[in-house]
């Protein structure tokens, strides 16, 4: 077995990414304070060809040296937009027939492995602040709430890890 060199991976360039078919998935970052987490979400979103990222509230925006450090150029490939009020964005997307899913531990949440996607339906997943999580008003306005099952002593995962787990799971359900 031999590790592949980057040039052997046959990845598309930024222009190719812009033209590529995307999975019908939007990521919403609700008041994320860590610039490294924001960059990681961009990189994960690039890997799984998501449609767009919305940066809301206190979430920083590119160009930013700290975001770039973990995004490694994904801020150039993945479409993004800043919106101040997350709940207003959620309502706007719902009017556009996008199903909004908060990723949060909540009563009546659906466990990630049990969440079923409707074919040809566009979804937006909301990831919340590292300490406070997704705002309650956003959770209450969402169409669904998904919880990532956890079995250890900690109460949560890092937001960038949560994003990777959820996007990978939804990518598999939407693409295959």
ABEGO torsion letter per residue (X at the ends): XBBBBAAAAGBBBAAAAAABBBBBBBBBBBGBABAAAAAAAAAAAAAAGBABBBBBEABBBOBBAAAAAAAGGAAAABBBBBBABAAAAAAAAAAAGBBBBBBBBBBGBBBAAABBBBBGBBBBBBBBBAAAEBBAAAAAABABBBBBBBABABABBBAAAAAAAAAAAAAAAAAX
